[in-house]
Amino acid sequence: MSEPPASWEESSPERLYVITGGRSGPSTAVQLDLVTLVVAKGSARPEMQPEQAAILRMCRSPLSVAEIAAYAGLPVSAVTVLVGDLMAAGRVYVRPPVPAAQLPDLALIEAVIDGLQKL
């Protein structure tokens, strides 16, 4: 096996193409965004790509896709492809972010205030 060329940099387009298999998005139907939480189900296997193994090691506790990308030094698009592959292999759990709490009904707030004032 030959060594990569000297111009092969950590973030070169060729390296990212090889890591993702030429894909630009995850192979799963689950939508992954920056705040999607990823948790590893198990440990890395020897046959995995080094980047996938690193993601599994990082995700022993929940991390967002953005955090994984920052720690791995990879673009978010490449991380979503790798996480999608790990999802398809059953190696990670993926949780969508908790939706923002909706504001309570104004009538409820007024009823609480009235009740507190009567105390």
C-alpha positions as CSV (number, residue, x, y, z in Angstrom):
1,M,0.0,0.0,0.0
2,S,1.4,3.4,-0.9
3,E,1.7,6.4,1.3
4,P,-0.7,9.3,0.6
5,P,0.8,12.2,-1.4
6,A,2.6,14.9,0.6
7,S,-0.2,17.4,-0.3
8,W,-2.8,15.1,1.5
9,E,-3.9,17.4,4.2
10,E,-6.3,16.8,7.1
11,S,-9.1,18.7,5.6
12,S,-8.4,18.2,1.9
13,P,-11.3,17.5,-0.4
14,E,-9.8,14.2,-1.4
15,R,-9.6,13.0,2.2
16,L,-13.2,14.0,2.9
17,Y,-14.3,12.3,-0.3
18,V,-12.6,9.0,0.8
19,I,-14.0,9.3,4.3
20,T,-17.6,9.8,3.1
21,G,-17.4,7.4,0.1
22,G,-18.3,10.4,-2.1
23,R,-21.6,11.0,-0.4
24,S,-22.8,14.4,0.7
25,G,-25.5,13.3,3.1
26,P,-26.5,10.5,5.5
27,S,-27.8,7.3,4.1
28,T,-30.7,7.2,6.6
29,A,-34.1,8.8,6.6
30,V,-33.4,10.4,10.0
31,Q,-32.7,14.1,9.7
32,L,-29.5,15.1,11.5
33,D,-29.0,18.7,12.4
34,L,-26.4,20.5,14.5
35,V,-28.0,19.9,17.8
36,T,-29.0,16.2,17.3
37,L,-27.6,14.2,20.1
38,V,-25.6,11.1,19.4
39,V,-24.8,8.3,21.9
40,A,-22.7,5.3,21.2
41,K,-24.2,1.8,21.8
42,G,-20.9,0.0,22.1
43,S,-17.2,0.3,21.4
44,A,-15.3,0.6,18.1
45,R,-14.4,-2.4,16.0
46,P,-11.0,-2.9,14.3
47,E,-12.6,-2.9,10.8
48,M,-14.1,0.5,11.2
49,Q,-12.7,3.7,9.7
50,P,-10.6,5.6,12.2
51,E,-13.0,8.5,12.0
52,Q,-16.0,6.3,12.9
53,A,-14.1,4.7,15.7
54,A,-13.2,8.2,17.0
55,I,-16.9,9.2,16.9
56,L,-17.8,6.1,18.9
57,R,-15.2,6.9,21.5
58,M,-16.3,10.5,21.8
59,C,-20.0,9.6,22.1
60,R,-19.8,7.5,25.2
61,S,-21.7,10.3,26.7
62,P,-24.2,12.3,24.5
63,L,-22.7,14.8,22.1
64,S,-24.3,17.0,19.4
65,V,-23.4,16.7,15.8
66,A,-21.7,20.1,16.0
67,E,-19.6,19.1,19.0
68,I,-18.5,15.9,17.2
69,A,-17.5,17.9,14.1
70,A,-15.5,20.3,16.2
71,Y,-13.7,17.6,18.2
72,A,-13.0,15.5,15.1
73,G,-11.9,18.5,13.0
74,L,-14.3,17.5,10.2
75,P,-17.0,19.4,8.4
76,V,-20.6,18.9,9.7
77,S,-21.6,17.4,6.4
78,A,-18.9,14.7,6.7
79,V,-19.9,13.9,10.3
80,T,-23.5,13.5,9.3
81,V,-22.5,10.9,6.7
82,L,-20.4,9.0,9.2
83,V,-23.1,9.2,11.9
84,G,-25.6,8.0,9.4
85,D,-23.4,5.0,8.6
86,L,-23.1,4.3,12.3
87,M,-26.9,4.5,12.7
88,A,-27.4,2.1,9.8
89,A,-25.0,-0.3,11.4
90,G,-26.8,0.0,14.8
91,R,-23.8,1.4,16.5
92,V,-25.3,4.7,17.8
93,Y,-28.5,6.1,19.2
94,V,-29.6,9.4,17.8
95,R,-32.0,11.7,19.6
96,P,-33.5,14.8,18.1
97,P,-33.2,17.9,20.2
98,V,-35.9,18.6,22.8
99,P,-38.3,21.1,21.2
100,A,-38.5,24.5,22.8
101,A,-41.1,24.7,25.5
102,Q,-44.2,26.4,24.3
103,L,-45.5,29.4,26.2
104,P,-48.3,28.7,28.6
105,D,-51.8,30.0,27.8
106,L,-52.4,33.6,28.9
107,A,-55.6,32.7,30.6
108,L,-53.8,30.2,32.7
109,I,-51.2,32.8,33.8
110,E,-53.9,35.2,34.7
111,A,-55.8,32.5,36.7
112,V,-52.6,31.7,38.6
113,I,-51.9,35.4,39.4
114,D,-55.5,35.9,40.6
115,G,-55.2,32.9,42.8
116,L,-51.9,34.1,44.3
117,Q,-53.4,37.6,44.9
118,K,-56.3,36.0,46.9
119,L,-53.9,34.3,49.3
